[in-house]
Amino acid sequence: MRRTVSAAILLLASSLAAAAGTDALVKARQASMKEMAAAAKTIAEMFDGKRAYDADGFKAAAETLKARTGPALIAEFPEGTLGAPSAARMEIGQARPEFEALARHIGRLADALAVKAGQAPAAITGDMRMGAMLPMDGGSLLGKRPGAVEADPAKLPAEHLLHLVLQDCSSCHSKFRRKQQ
């Protein structure tokens, strides 16, 4: 009898510890997402003229995106932390290769953006701007064009890289994030 009670207490304690660990991981992930959103907003507002351009601020925001995407983003979504109370859908686990490919793609774009930000001049220049006739990643309402060759991120202007990062964020959220009520 004592063994059964002891085993039940141990099981309950480990379940509570796991739940507390999951809650902490979910809160850390949510904080990371908020940091990424704030960083992207900072850069977007600089390019939109809603915030004064600041090369150091641009660099810091780009470095935040770089640090929080790719492998770091993948690591924030381990099994057991999906679903309620998090807004992360269970589909992440079911479509893990797709989720990880998207996280790595965002990471490559953020890496290129951080390189450009590290070389940013004192003011926004024309070569930092998206410019006319630069294709976005998609091309149709049904998604990426089949057989489309992706441009080398290192050759794209910083503003265009930001738009591609935001496009990937939207794609990921539409598939893998529950809308909050």
N, C-alpha and C positions, 0 to 999 in steps of 0.2 A: 504494500500500500504506500509506504513512504517513497519507494522508488517511483511509483506512478505519479505521486504528487510532486516530487522533485523534478521529474522529467517534464511534467506539465508547466511547472514554474520556469524551468530553463527555456522551454519552447516559447512561452509567453514573453519572457525577458528578451530572448533573441529576436522575436517578432517586433517587439517595441523598439529595440535598438535599430533594427533594419528600417522600420518605418521612420524613425527619427533621422537616420542617415539619408533616406530617400527624400524626406522633407527638406533637409539641408541642401542636398544636391539640386532639387527642383528650385529652391530659392536662389542658389548660386547661379543656376542656368538662367533664371528669369532676370537676375541682375546683369548678367553678361549680355543678354538680348537687349536690355535697356541701354547698356553702354554702346552696343553696336548701333542701335537706333539713334542715339544722341550723336554719335560720331558721324553717321551718314547725314543726319540733319544739318550738322555744322558745315560739312563740305557742300551740301546742296545749297544751303543758304548763302554761302560765299559765292558760288557760281551764279546764283539767282539775284545777287545784289541785295539780299535781305539782311546780310551780315557783312560787316567790313572784312575784306580779305586780310588774312594774317598767315604768312608762310609757316610760322611755328605752329599755329593752331591747326592748319591744314595737315602738317606733318603728324602732329599728335593724334588727330582724328583718324588719319590713314593708318597709323601704327596700331591704333585700337582695333580697327577692322582686320588688319593683318593678324594680330595676336588672337583674335576671337573666332577666326574662320578656319577652314581646312581641318587638320587633325584635332585642333582644340574644340571645334564645333562638334565633330563626331564624338569626341570623348564626353561631351556634356549630355549625351543621350543614351546611356547604357540601358540594357534590358532591366526591367523592374522599376523604371522611373517614368514610364510612358502611361498615358491615360490620366484619369482624375487622381489627384486634384490639379495636376498639370494640364496645360492646354495642348501638350504634345499628344498627337493621336497614336493609337496602337499600331496604325499602318506603318509607322517608322520601322517597327520590328519586322513586319511582313514584307516590306520593300526596302530592306536595309541597303542593298547594293545601289539602288536608285538614290536614296537619301545620302549615302556617303559620296557618291559621284557628284551630286549637287553641292555638297559641303566642300569637297575638294576643288570644284570649279570656282566657287565663290572665293576660296582661298587663293587660287592662282590669280584671279582678278584683283583681290585685295593686296596681294604681294606686289603686283605690277603698279598698283595705285600708290603703295607706300614708297616704291622706288622713285616714282615721279614726284611725290611729295617731298622726298628727301633732297631732290634737286630743284625744288620750287623757287622761282624768282620772287622778288619783293612785291610784284604785282601780277595779276592774272594776265597771261599773254594769249595771243591768238592760237598758238599751238597747244595750249592747254584745253581749249574749247572743243566742244563736240563737232561743230561745223556741219555744213550741209552735206548730204549724200552719204553719210556714214551709215551703213546698215546696222540695225539692231540685231540681236541674236536670233530672233524668231522669224518673222516674215509672213506668217499667215495666222489666221485665227485658230488654227489647229495645232500650232506649235512651231518648232523649228522646221525649216525646209529640209526634206530628205536629201542627203548627200551634200549639204551646205558645208563649206570649209570655214572653220572658225578662224577669225583673224588672230594674229599673234598679239596677246595683251600688251606686250612691251612696246608695240608700235601704235597703240591707240592713245588718243589724248586723255588726260586725267578725267575730264568731265564725262567722256564716253564710258570710261571704266566705271565711274560711279553709277551711271545709269544701268550698266550691265549687272553690277553688284545688286542694285535695287531690284532689277528684274528677276534675278535669281532668288532674292529674298522673298519676293512676292510669289514666285512659283513654289518655293518650299512651303511657305505659309498656307497657300491655297490647298496643297495636298496633305500636309502633315500637321497642321495646327487647327484645333477646334476653335470656333468663334466663341468668345466669352460673352455671356449674357449680361 
